[in-house]
Amino acid sequence: MLAQEAIQPTTMESILVITTLPDREKALALARKLVEARLTACVNVMAECTSVYHWQEKCETAGEVPLFIKTTARHYSRLERLIVSAHPYELPEIIAVPIKGGLPAYLKWIADETPLSDEE
């Protein structure tokens, strides 16, 4: 889990959250769920890639579909919980990267499309 000190949930800072799903159907379903919940302004469902990783004492290879999720840091905790609850993996990849720069109008759009809810 991401340390709370790393991303403060009250900040307007834009972040990029990366996760992977085992197939396109699951990736699209999660993307739609995140957008409909207004936890993200946009999710890019990428082309399938091949992941090579160490898991349970073995070197594994699997096809996966990466998601690039654009949101604000204030939504990270809820976004993480939703991904974990909907994810088929025992240990899903969830990585949050601060966006240190970008087109100001685009970054404002991310904030505008992810308003605070009563749950926050």
VMD Tcl script that builds the backbone (N, CA, C; Angstrom):
set m [mol new atoms 360]
animate dup $m
set s [atomselect $m all]
$s set {name element resname resid chain x y z} {
  {N N MET 1 A 0.834 -1.182 0.000}
  {CA C MET 1 A 0.000 0.000 0.000}
  {C C MET 1 A 0.886 1.255 0.000}
  {N N LEU 2 A 0.404 2.300 -0.592}
  {CA C LEU 2 A 1.121 3.549 -0.686}
  {C C LEU 2 A 1.088 4.254 0.650}
  {N N ALA 3 A 2.238 4.710 1.107}
  {CA C ALA 3 A 2.290 5.435 2.369}
  {C C ALA 3 A 1.487 6.717 2.259}
  {N N GLN 4 A 0.698 7.020 3.268}
  {CA C GLN 4 A -0.131 8.215 3.240}
  {C C GLN 4 A 0.699 9.489 3.129}
  {N N GLU 5 A 1.951 9.465 3.591}
  {CA C GLU 5 A 2.803 10.647 3.485}
  {C C GLU 5 A 3.160 10.948 2.035}
  {N N ALA 6 A 3.209 9.921 1.201}
  {CA C ALA 6 A 3.638 10.107 -0.186}
  {C C ALA 6 A 2.606 10.862 -1.011}
  {N N ILE 7 A 1.338 10.573 -0.805}
  {CA C ILE 7 A 0.278 11.266 -1.546}
  {C C ILE 7 A -0.777 11.689 -0.539}
  {N N GLN 8 A -0.910 12.959 -0.347}
  {CA C GLN 8 A -1.898 13.484 0.585}
  {C C GLN 8 A -3.258 13.517 -0.099}
  {N N PRO 9 A -4.285 12.916 0.509}
  {CA C PRO 9 A -5.587 12.848 -0.147}
  {C C PRO 9 A -6.302 14.184 -0.279}
  {N N THR 10 A -5.820 15.228 0.360}
  {CA C THR 10 A -6.490 16.516 0.263}
  {C C THR 10 A -5.893 17.419 -0.819}
  {N N THR 11 A -4.790 17.021 -1.409}
  {CA C THR 11 A -4.128 17.875 -2.389}
  {C C THR 11 A -4.825 17.809 -3.755}
  {N N MET 12 A -4.665 18.855 -4.532}
  {CA C MET 12 A -5.212 18.902 -5.895}
  {C C MET 12 A -4.205 18.360 -6.902}
  {N N GLU 13 A -3.061 17.868 -6.423}
  {CA C GLU 13 A -2.027 17.373 -7.305}
  {C C GLU 13 A -2.562 16.270 -8.216}
  {N N SER 14 A -2.262 16.384 -9.498}
  {CA C SER 14 A -2.632 15.327 -10.445}
  {C C SER 14 A -1.664 14.165 -10.296}
  {N N ILE 15 A -2.194 12.955 -10.419}
  {CA C ILE 15 A -1.364 11.761 -10.354}
  {C C ILE 15 A -1.745 10.816 -11.488}
  {N N LEU 16 A -0.820 9.943 -11.818}
  {CA C LEU 16 A -1.048 8.871 -12.777}
  {C C LEU 16 A -0.978 7.569 -11.995}
  {N N VAL 17 A -2.046 6.789 -12.031}
  {CA C VAL 17 A -2.076 5.496 -11.356}
  {C C VAL 17 A -2.012 4.424 -12.438}
  {N N ILE 18 A -1.135 3.457 -12.230}
  {CA C ILE 18 A -0.929 2.390 -13.196}
  {C C ILE 18 A -1.337 1.070 -12.556}
  {N N THR 19 A -2.079 0.275 -13.294}
  {CA C THR 19 A -2.407 -1.082 -12.880}
  {C C THR 19 A -2.466 -1.941 -14.135}
  {N N THR 20 A -2.519 -3.256 -13.942}
  {CA C THR 20 A -2.653 -4.180 -15.068}
  {C C THR 20 A -3.753 -5.179 -14.758}
  {N N LEU 21 A -4.423 -5.639 -15.811}
  {CA C LEU 21 A -5.481 -6.641 -15.708}
  {C C LEU 21 A -5.146 -7.806 -16.639}
  {N N PRO 22 A -5.721 -8.977 -16.385}
  {CA C PRO 22 A -5.351 -10.149 -17.182}
  {C C PRO 22 A -5.904 -10.155 -18.613}
  {N N ASP 23 A -6.927 -9.343 -18.895}
  {CA C ASP 23 A -7.466 -9.327 -20.261}
  {C C ASP 23 A -8.192 -8.003 -20.514}
  {N N ARG 24 A -8.484 -7.754 -21.778}
  {CA C ARG 24 A -9.094 -6.487 -22.204}
  {C C ARG 24 A -10.491 -6.298 -21.614}
  {N N GLU 25 A -11.281 -7.352 -21.550}
  {CA C GLU 25 A -12.634 -7.252 -21.011}
  {C C GLU 25 A -12.617 -6.767 -19.554}
  {N N LYS 26 A -11.764 -7.345 -18.737}
  {CA C LYS 26 A -11.659 -6.926 -17.333}
  {C C LYS 26 A -11.094 -5.511 -17.230}
  {N N ALA 27 A -10.138 -5.177 -18.103}
  {CA C ALA 27 A -9.548 -3.840 -18.106}
  {C C ALA 27 A -10.596 -2.779 -18.437}
  {N N LEU 28 A -11.401 -3.038 -19.469}
  {CA C LEU 28 A -12.448 -2.087 -19.852}
  {C C LEU 28 A -13.509 -1.960 -18.758}
  {N N ALA 29 A -13.860 -3.066 -18.130}
  {CA C ALA 29 A -14.858 -3.022 -17.054}
  {C C ALA 29 A -14.357 -2.186 -15.886}
  {N N LEU 30 A -13.098 -2.359 -15.494}
  {CA C LEU 30 A -12.553 -1.566 -14.398}
  {C C LEU 30 A -12.440 -0.097 -14.797}
  {N N ALA 31 A -11.998 0.173 -16.005}
  {CA C ALA 31 A -11.884 1.558 -16.481}
  {C C ALA 31 A -13.233 2.262 -16.401}
  {N N ARG 32 A -14.272 1.606 -16.900}
  {CA C ARG 32 A -15.614 2.203 -16.876}
  {C C ARG 32 A -16.077 2.439 -15.437}
  {N N LYS 33 A -15.835 1.482 -14.549}
  {CA C LYS 33 A -16.237 1.614 -13.141}
  {C C LYS 33 A -15.562 2.824 -12.493}
  {N N LEU 34 A -14.279 3.025 -12.773}
  {CA C LEU 34 A -13.542 4.144 -12.188}
  {C C LEU 34 A -14.030 5.492 -12.723}
  {N N VAL 35 A -14.300 5.554 -14.034}
  {CA C VAL 35 A -14.784 6.804 -14.637}
  {C C VAL 35 A -16.195 7.116 -14.147}
  {N N GLU 36 A -17.058 6.108 -14.126}
  {CA C GLU 36 A -18.438 6.333 -13.670}
  {C C GLU 36 A -18.506 6.752 -12.208}
  {N N ALA 37 A -17.553 6.291 -11.399}
  {CA C ALA 37 A -17.502 6.679 -9.987}
  {C C ALA 37 A -16.908 8.075 -9.811}
  {N N ARG 38 A -16.477 8.706 -10.910}
  {CA C ARG 38 A -15.875 10.051 -10.905}
  {C C ARG 38 A -14.588 10.090 -10.083}
  {N N LEU 39 A -13.900 8.945 -10.019}
  {CA C LEU 39 A -12.609 8.880 -9.332}
  {C C LEU 39 A -11.458 9.180 -10.274}
  {N N THR 40 A -11.749 9.220 -11.566}
  {CA C THR 40 A -10.735 9.507 -12.563}
  {C C THR 40 A -11.372 10.271 -13.716}
  {N N ALA 41 A -10.588 11.135 -14.327}
  {CA C ALA 41 A -11.071 11.872 -15.489}
  {C C ALA 41 A -10.973 11.017 -16.751}
  {N N CYS 42 A -9.970 10.141 -16.796}
  {CA C CYS 42 A -9.703 9.373 -18.003}
  {C C CYS 42 A -8.884 8.141 -17.651}
  {N N VAL 43 A -9.170 7.042 -18.328}
  {CA C VAL 43 A -8.359 5.836 -18.213}
  {C C VAL 43 A -7.953 5.415 -19.613}
  {N N ASN 44 A -6.664 5.269 -19.836}
  {CA C ASN 44 A -6.177 4.713 -21.096}
  {C C ASN 44 A -6.041 3.211 -20.917}
  {N N VAL 45 A -6.768 2.462 -21.738}
  {CA C VAL 45 A -6.649 1.007 -21.759}
  {C C VAL 45 A -5.648 0.704 -22.867}
  {N N MET 46 A -4.497 0.239 -22.469}
  {CA C MET 46 A -3.392 0.069 -23.402}
  {C C MET 46 A -3.483 -1.283 -24.116}
  {N N ALA 47 A -2.605 -1.468 -25.081}
  {CA C ALA 47 A -2.511 -2.746 -25.787}
  {C C ALA 47 A -1.910 -3.790 -24.855}
  {N N GLU 48 A -2.264 -5.033 -25.103}
  {CA C GLU 48 A -1.728 -6.118 -24.265}
  {C C GLU 48 A -0.208 -6.135 -24.342}
  {N N CYS 49 A 0.396 -6.420 -23.206}
  {CA C CYS 49 A 1.843 -6.548 -23.128}
  {C C CYS 49 A 2.167 -7.890 -22.473}
  {N N THR 50 A 3.416 -8.248 -22.500}
  {CA C THR 50 A 3.865 -9.458 -21.823}
  {C C THR 50 A 4.633 -9.050 -20.583}
  {N N SER 51 A 4.213 -9.546 -19.440}
  {CA C SER 51 A 4.889 -9.270 -18.176}
  {C C SER 51 A 5.673 -10.506 -17.749}
  {N N VAL 52 A 6.893 -10.285 -17.322}
  {CA C VAL 52 A 7.739 -11.331 -16.776}
  {C C VAL 52 A 8.029 -10.930 -15.340}
  {N N TYR 53 A 7.721 -11.803 -14.390}
  {CA C TYR 53 A 7.825 -11.421 -12.983}
  {C C TYR 53 A 8.089 -12.646 -12.118}
  {N N HIS 54 A 8.572 -12.387 -10.921}
  {CA C HIS 54 A 8.835 -13.435 -9.951}
  {C C HIS 54 A 7.647 -13.506 -9.008}
  {N N TRP 55 A 7.032 -14.694 -8.888}
  {CA C TRP 55 A 5.851 -14.855 -8.029}
  {C C TRP 55 A 5.858 -16.249 -7.433}
  {N N GLN 56 A 5.748 -16.322 -6.134}
  {CA C GLN 56 A 5.692 -17.585 -5.395}
  {C C GLN 56 A 6.804 -18.535 -5.820}
  {N N GLU 57 A 8.031 -18.004 -5.753}
  {CA C GLU 57 A 9.251 -18.783 -5.994}
  {C C GLU 57 A 9.449 -19.240 -7.435}
  {N N LYS 58 A 8.689 -18.661 -8.385}
  {CA C LYS 58 A 8.848 -19.037 -9.787}
  {C C LYS 58 A 8.918 -17.787 -10.662}
  {N N CYS 59 A 9.588 -17.920 -11.782}
  {CA C CYS 59 A 9.580 -16.876 -12.807}
  {C C CYS 59 A 8.370 -17.142 -13.694}
  {N N GLU 60 A 7.469 -16.168 -13.769}
  {CA C GLU 60 A 6.219 -16.313 -14.512}
  {C C GLU 60 A 6.204 -15.368 -15.714}
  {N N THR 61 A 5.418 -15.714 -16.712}
  {CA C THR 61 A 5.183 -14.871 -17.876}
  {C C THR 61 A 3.686 -14.860 -18.129}
  {N N ALA 62 A 3.132 -13.660 -18.330}
  {CA C ALA 62 A 1.688 -13.552 -18.552}
  {C C ALA 62 A 1.383 -12.365 -19.457}
  {N N GLY 63 A 0.323 -12.514 -20.241}
  {CA C GLY 63 A -0.194 -11.386 -21.006}
  {C C GLY 63 A -1.046 -10.530 -20.078}
  {N N GLU 64 A -0.871 -9.222 -20.147}
  {CA C GLU 64 A -1.630 -8.302 -19.303}
  {C C GLU 64 A -2.001 -7.055 -20.096}
  {N N VAL 65 A -3.045 -6.361 -19.627}
  {CA C VAL 65 A -3.488 -5.119 -20.247}
  {C C VAL 65 A -3.271 -3.994 -19.238}
  {N N PRO 66 A -2.330 -3.083 -19.521}
  {CA C PRO 66 A -2.075 -1.965 -18.605}
  {C C PRO 66 A -3.169 -0.897 -18.688}
  {N N LEU 67 A -3.433 -0.274 -17.555}
  {CA C LEU 67 A -4.318 0.886 -17.470}
  {C C LEU 67 A -3.516 2.068 -16.966}
  {N N PHE 68 A -3.670 3.227 -17.615}
  {CA C PHE 68 A -3.114 4.498 -17.154}
  {C C PHE 68 A -4.299 5.331 -16.689}
  {N N ILE 69 A -4.342 5.614 -15.405}
  {CA C ILE 69 A -5.487 6.258 -14.767}
  {C C ILE 69 A -5.084 7.666 -14.336}
  {N N LYS 70 A -5.744 8.695 -14.892}
  {CA C LYS 70 A -5.436 10.077 -14.534}
  {C C LYS 70 A -6.452 10.583 -13.519}
  {N N THR 71 A -5.947 11.025 -12.370}
  {CA C THR 71 A -6.818 11.465 -11.293}
  {C C THR 71 A -6.084 12.501 -10.446}
  {N N THR 72 A -6.658 12.821 -9.302}
  {CA C THR 72 A -5.988 13.711 -8.356}
  {C C THR 72 A -5.650 12.923 -7.093}
  {N N ALA 73 A -4.658 13.384 -6.378}
  {CA C ALA 73 A -4.185 12.681 -5.185}
  {C C ALA 73 A -5.291 12.539 -4.138}
  {N N ARG 74 A -6.209 13.476 -4.091}
  {CA C ARG 74 A -7.274 13.409 -3.085}
  {C C ARG 74 A -8.165 12.179 -3.260}
  {N N HIS 75 A -8.176 11.601 -4.453}
  {CA C HIS 75 A -9.004 10.426 -4.726}
  {C C HIS 75 A -8.241 9.110 -4.591}
  {N N TYR 76 A -6.941 9.183 -4.291}
  {CA C TYR 76 A -6.133 7.964 -4.335}
  {C C TYR 76 A -6.667 6.858 -3.421}
  {N N SER 77 A -6.990 7.151 -2.196}
  {CA C SER 77 A -7.409 6.108 -1.251}
  {C C SER 77 A -8.655 5.371 -1.743}
  {N N ARG 78 A -9.665 6.112 -2.186}
  {CA C ARG 78 A -10.892 5.474 -2.698}
  {C C ARG 78 A -10.606 4.702 -3.979}
  {N N LEU 79 A -9.786 5.282 -4.847}
  {CA C LEU 79 A -9.436 4.626 -6.099}
  {C C LEU 79 A -8.723 3.306 -5.817}
  {N N GLU 80 A -7.780 3.325 -4.908}
  {CA C GLU 80 A -7.051 2.105 -4.550}
  {C C GLU 80 A -8.016 1.040 -4.018}
  {N N ARG 81 A -8.911 1.432 -3.125}
  {CA C ARG 81 A -9.877 0.471 -2.565}
  {C C ARG 81 A -10.759 -0.130 -3.660}
  {N N LEU 82 A -11.206 0.696 -4.596}
  {CA C LEU 82 A -12.057 0.187 -5.666}
  {C C LEU 82 A -11.285 -0.766 -6.569}
  {N N ILE 83 A -10.049 -0.427 -6.899}
  {CA C ILE 83 A -9.241 -1.319 -7.731}
  {C C ILE 83 A -9.041 -2.653 -7.028}
  {N N VAL 84 A -8.647 -2.617 -5.762}
  {CA C VAL 84 A -8.409 -3.857 -5.016}
  {C C VAL 84 A -9.675 -4.701 -4.945}
  {N N SER 85 A -10.818 -4.074 -4.683}
  {CA C SER 85 A -12.062 -4.838 -4.541}
  {C C SER 85 A -12.533 -5.452 -5.859}
  {N N ALA 86 A -12.197 -4.822 -6.977}
  {CA C ALA 86 A -12.666 -5.309 -8.277}
  {C C ALA 86 A -11.618 -6.149 -9.010}
  {N N HIS 87 A -10.423 -6.217 -8.473}
  {CA C HIS 87 A -9.298 -6.829 -9.190}
  {C C HIS 87 A -9.246 -8.339 -8.981}
  {N N PRO 88 A -8.984 -9.105 -10.049}
  {CA C PRO 88 A -8.926 -10.562 -9.910}
  {C C PRO 88 A -7.615 -11.098 -9.320}
  {N N TYR 89 A -6.571 -10.271 -9.265}
  {CA C TYR 89 A -5.280 -10.756 -8.769}
  {C C TYR 89 A -5.236 -10.745 -7.252}
  {N N GLU 90 A -4.497 -11.677 -6.693}
  {CA C GLU 90 A -4.253 -11.711 -5.251}
  {C C GLU 90 A -3.492 -10.458 -4.812}
  {N N LEU 91 A -2.526 -10.034 -5.622}
  {CA C LEU 91 A -1.731 -8.843 -5.337}
  {C C LEU 91 A -1.674 -7.984 -6.595}
  {N N PRO 92 A -2.637 -7.075 -6.767}
  {CA C PRO 92 A -2.648 -6.259 -7.988}
  {C C PRO 92 A -1.537 -5.204 -7.980}
  {N N GLU 93 A -1.016 -4.956 -9.156}
  {CA C GLU 93 A -0.086 -3.842 -9.323}
  {C C GLU 93 A -0.901 -2.560 -9.215}
  {N N ILE 94 A -0.525 -1.684 -8.290}
  {CA C ILE 94 A -1.120 -0.350 -8.195}
  {C C ILE 94 A 0.024 0.588 -7.853}
  {N N ILE 95 A 0.367 1.446 -8.800}
  {CA C ILE 95 A 1.472 2.378 -8.642}
  {C C ILE 95 A 0.944 3.778 -8.903}
  {N N ALA 96 A 1.210 4.702 -7.998}
  {CA C ALA 96 A 0.809 6.101 -8.176}
  {C C ALA 96 A 2.054 6.955 -8.397}
  {N N VAL 97 A 2.015 7.739 -9.455}
  {CA C VAL 97 A 3.145 8.584 -9.826}
  {C C VAL 97 A 2.666 10.033 -9.863}
  {N N PRO 98 A 3.322 10.928 -9.113}
  {CA C PRO 98 A 2.927 12.342 -9.184}
  {C C PRO 98 A 3.176 12.896 -10.583}
  {N N ILE 99 A 2.257 13.717 -11.056}
  {CA C ILE 99 A 2.442 14.425 -12.323}
  {C C ILE 99 A 3.024 15.790 -11.964}
  {N N LYS 100 A 4.281 15.982 -12.291}
  {CA C LYS 100 A 4.988 17.207 -11.898}
  {C C LYS 100 A 4.804 18.357 -12.875}
  {N N GLY 101 A 4.237 18.084 -14.031}
  {CA C GLY 101 A 4.013 19.133 -15.013}
  {C C GLY 101 A 3.077 18.625 -16.075}
  {N N GLY 102 A 2.594 19.535 -16.875}
  {CA C GLY 102 A 1.691 19.188 -17.965}
  {C C GLY 102 A 0.953 20.418 -18.429}
  {N N LEU 103 A 0.173 20.260 -19.461}
  {CA C LEU 103 A -0.629 21.351 -19.981}
  {C C LEU 103 A -1.588 21.806 -18.882}
  {N N PRO 104 A -1.502 23.043 -18.415}
  {CA C PRO 104 A -2.350 23.484 -17.309}
  {C C PRO 104 A -3.845 23.244 -17.533}
  {N N ALA 105 A -4.324 23.456 -18.743}
  {CA C ALA 105 A -5.753 23.247 -19.018}
  {C C ALA 105 A -6.127 21.771 -18.871}
  {N N TYR 106 A -5.223 20.868 -19.250}
  {CA C TYR 106 A -5.495 19.435 -19.103}
  {C C TYR 106 A -5.508 19.055 -17.628}
  {N N LEU 107 A -4.558 19.542 -16.862}
  {CA C LEU 107 A -4.509 19.237 -15.435}
  {C C LEU 107 A -5.738 19.801 -14.720}
  {N N LYS 108 A -6.216 20.964 -15.148}
  {CA C LYS 108 A -7.442 21.524 -14.580}
  {C C LYS 108 A -8.631 20.646 -14.934}
  {N N TRP 109 A -8.657 20.127 -16.161}
  {CA C TRP 109 A -9.733 19.221 -16.581}
  {C C TRP 109 A -9.779 17.985 -15.694}
  {N N ILE 110 A -8.616 17.422 -15.374}
  {CA C ILE 110 A -8.581 16.260 -14.479}
  {C C ILE 110 A -9.255 16.605 -13.156}
  {N N ALA 111 A -8.883 17.744 -12.579}
  {CA C ALA 111 A -9.485 18.165 -11.291}
  {C C ALA 111 A -10.975 18.424 -11.436}
  {N N ASP 112 A -11.371 19.080 -12.523}
  {CA C ASP 112 A -12.789 19.398 -12.731}
  {C C ASP 112 A -13.658 18.142 -12.897}
  {N N GLU 113 A -13.099 17.110 -13.526}
  {CA C GLU 113 A -13.855 15.892 -13.805}
  {C C GLU 113 A -13.862 14.905 -12.633}
  {N N THR 114 A -13.144 15.232 -11.574}
  {CA C THR 114 A -13.093 14.349 -10.396}
  {C C THR 114 A -13.462 15.160 -9.150}
  {N N PRO 115 A -14.704 15.621 -9.087}
  {CA C PRO 115 A -15.103 16.464 -7.946}
  {C C PRO 115 A -15.123 15.653 -6.639}
  {N N LEU 116 A -15.051 16.370 -5.545}
  {CA C LEU 116 A -15.161 15.721 -4.243}
  {C C LEU 116 A -16.575 15.182 -4.082}
  {N N SER 117 A -16.699 14.051 -3.414}
  {CA C SER 117 A -18.017 13.474 -3.151}
  {C C SER 117 A -18.274 13.514 -1.654}
  {N N ASP 118 A -19.463 13.120 -1.268}
  {CA C ASP 118 A -19.825 13.078 0.153}
  {C C ASP 118 A -18.992 12.080 0.925}
  {N N GLU 119 A -18.404 11.081 0.233}
  {CA C GLU 119 A -17.618 10.049 0.883}
  {C C GLU 119 A -16.223 10.516 1.231}
  {N N GLU 120 A -15.827 11.708 0.752}
  {CA C GLU 120 A -14.454 12.174 0.980}
  {C C GLU 120 A -14.410 13.277 1.999}
}
mol reanalyze $m
mol bondsrecalc $m
mol representation Tube
mol addrep $m
